[in-house]
Amino acid sequence: MSLLANPFRNRVVNGDCTEVMRQMAPGSVDFILTDPPYLVNYHARDGQTVANDNNPDWLEPAFREMHRVLKDGSFCISFYGWNKVDLFMHAWRKAGFRIVGHLVFPKAYASSVRFLKSQHEQAYLLAKGDAALPATPLSDVIDWSYTGNRLHPTQKPVSVLRPFIDTFCQPGGVVLDPFCGSGSTLVAASAARRDYVGIELEVRHCRTAQLRLHS
Ligand SMILES: C[S@@+](CC[C@H](N)C(=O)[O-])C[C@H]1O[C@@H](n2cnc3c(N)ncnc32)[C@H](O)[C@@H]1O
């Protein structure tokens, strides 16, 4: 893949992901692994919030661009907020993705308690076009590991992300995370010797991701 087709290869780009992806060529990434805002108006115990977690305006344009920049026959894994699944599902289908799997990540602890104790994360496996079956399929139930959210209020564990990169992106391929936060996906991609493109709206999270990748 030439630098012209993907000028952001191995970079963490600060900006709105829809705008940034518009500058990327069609089919210029091999796998998308992303953790967008869950649309739950999240407030951490220390008062930190997640940008765009209080409005769905970005959802359809962002997934439309993700589908465009992804290579045909490739995959996208997207975490999502379970109580906004209708909005996410509509955006994924409208963008052209096929829904090919669902992942559940049981947690040993409850992240909140209301009618039920919230003890799992969740993600969908989406495909663009006619994607081949993996040689060694992963389980769709994967134990979670707590990060402590020291680098980002909703930090994902690198150890949980890494097997997805090994399975769904060939060596030498490019992994995109358009909502990269502190860069957990990018750190996993780099450890797996894949190239990455990270996009993040908040400068402070971009800096954290860059520090993690270059330390
Ligand atoms: C759920 S967090 C991702 C956390 C990440 N997985 C980690 O381990 O650090 C979602 C991130 O998307 C960012 N974000 C929200 N809207 C965005 C947009 N339009 N473009 C780029 N980033 C955005 C937020 O600032 C936030 O850091």
The ligand as a MOL file (V3000), in Angstrom:
LIG
                    3D

  0  0  0     0  0            999 V3000
M  V30 BEGIN CTAB
M  V30 COUNTS 27 29 0 0 0
M  V30 BEGIN ATOM
M  V30 1 C -14.5500 4.4030 24.0230 0
M  V30 2 S -13.2380 5.5180 23.7580 0 CHG=1
M  V30 3 C -11.9060 4.4910 23.1210 0
M  V30 4 C -10.9610 4.0040 24.1970 0
M  V30 5 C -9.8600 3.1340 23.6270 0
M  V30 6 N -10.3650 1.8580 23.1840 0
M  V30 7 C -8.7370 2.8970 24.6440 0
M  V30 8 O -8.4390 1.7290 24.9800 0
M  V30 9 O -8.1590 3.8830 25.1180 0 CHG=-1
M  V30 10 C -13.7810 6.3810 22.3190 0
M  V30 11 C -12.8640 7.4960 21.8790 0
M  V30 12 O -13.3830 8.0820 20.6770 0
M  V30 13 C -13.0550 9.4630 20.6910 0
M  V30 14 N -13.9530 10.1290 19.7300 0
M  V30 15 C -15.2400 10.4950 19.8870 0
M  V30 16 N -15.7300 11.0170 18.7560 0
M  V30 17 C -14.7310 10.9710 17.8340 0
M  V30 18 C -14.6390 11.3470 16.4710 0
M  V30 19 N -15.6640 11.8770 15.8180 0
M  V30 20 N -13.4560 11.1470 15.8360 0
M  V30 21 C -12.3940 10.6110 16.4940 0
M  V30 22 N -12.4370 10.2300 17.7920 0
M  V30 23 C -13.5970 10.3990 18.4570 0
M  V30 24 C -13.2270 9.8760 22.1350 0
M  V30 25 O -12.4880 11.0460 22.4470 0
M  V30 26 C -12.7160 8.6260 22.8780 0
M  V30 27 O -11.3630 8.7720 23.2390 0
M  V30 END ATOM
M  V30 BEGIN BOND
M  V30 1 1 1 2
M  V30 2 1 2 3
M  V30 3 1 2 10
M  V30 4 1 3 4
M  V30 5 1 4 5
M  V30 6 1 5 6
M  V30 7 1 5 7
M  V30 8 2 7 8
M  V30 9 1 7 9
M  V30 10 1 10 11
M  V30 11 1 11 12
M  V30 12 1 11 26
M  V30 13 1 12 13
M  V30 14 1 13 14
M  V30 15 1 13 24
M  V30 16 1 14 15
M  V30 17 1 14 23
M  V30 18 2 15 16
M  V30 19 1 16 17
M  V30 20 1 17 18
M  V30 21 2 17 23
M  V30 22 1 18 19
M  V30 23 2 18 20
M  V30 24 1 20 21
M  V30 25 2 21 22
M  V30 26 1 22 23
M  V30 27 1 24 25
M  V30 28 1 24 26
M  V30 29 1 26 27
M  V30 END BOND
M  V30 END CTAB
M  END
